[in-house]
Amino acid sequence: MRIANIFLRLFSYHALFVVTAGFTFAMFITSGPLVSADDTYARGEHIELAFEGWRKKPDGTFGLMFGYMNENWEEELDISVGENNFFSPGELDRGQPTHFLPRRNRFTFEVIVPADWGDRELVWTLTSNGKTRKVYASLLSDYIVDNQVIASETGSLSGGFSSPESRSNTAPVAVVQGDKIRSVRVGEPLVLITQVSDDGLPKTRALTHLATRQPLIQRMMRPPRNITVNKFNGLFNSWAVYRGVGNVSFDPPQIKLWEDTRPAANSPWGSLWKPPEVPEDGLYTTTVTFDQPGSYVLWGRTDDGALYADNYITVNVSP
């Protein structure tokens, strides 16, 4: 039933029955996406929470993995840790974001719980644009996550598919040069340098049908073929705001970490995305400027298309 509902949301069909010379013909005409522009929102909508699953750490602890779906295409909500953004039981602050990017964000962060966590639940509660949502995390066996699950859920692999290449892939290694806590003034550029190494897997998918204008238009207008997202495999390093209120500028413009499926949206989930060239020395450089004072946390994700490595930098911005 769930799969059927997905297909019904993707497309609607009108049946036209024609009787001619004693024969009845059923013609199925695609009327376009069932979800119209009136069903999508730029702003004003709430955030749905997601428990993505859990994985066991080498030291015996467990990582509970969370993400979210911001129903807005443009509005990036800021919700401080407190009565509108908290975990229970125990500490309210478990490292969750307070700045929420648009649309679907999978495997955004992990909460580490001890080896003796047992059958307890951890609850994340968020109130956004007047609506409160909760998500419940536990160590139920149905929610075990491994590298194949991550690659499949984020769109690197088709659902239920794996290969020797995907099974041997390891996450990239990313080390930010310098201190984890920085201080700058408003308008003063902050340079972030990330040393990245990777095993070269999964191999970058070759771009096709980009030589002429007509195939390019055909590719842009091609409807989705998978019932889940389709992600382009390729190594990149990107930064985004994780906590902090204010306009933050990144140079060069950063590849989106949220699932923007529109063509030419600088997103690995967009049909025309092309992975950037990998620096020969493995050093990715990003310049960041802030327009308001405050304390910020910047989130750096290094992604090979299937697996990822995260870094966090705290920046104290003075007037």
Secondary structure, DSSP 8 states (H G I E B T S, - for coil): -HHHHHHHHH--EEEEEEEETTEEEEEEEE---SS-GGGSBSSS--EEEEEEEEEE-TTS-EEEEEEEEESBSS--EE--SBTTEEEESS-S-SS--SEE-SEEEEEEEEEEE-TT-TT--EEEEEEETTEEEEEEE---GGGB--HHHHHHHTTSS-TT---HHHHH----EEEE-S-SEEEEETT--EEEEEEEE----S------S-SSHHHHHHHHH----SSS-------EEEEEEEE--S-EEEES----SS---STTSS-TTSTT-------TT-EEEEEEEESS-EEEEEEEEEE-SS-EEEEEEEEEEE-
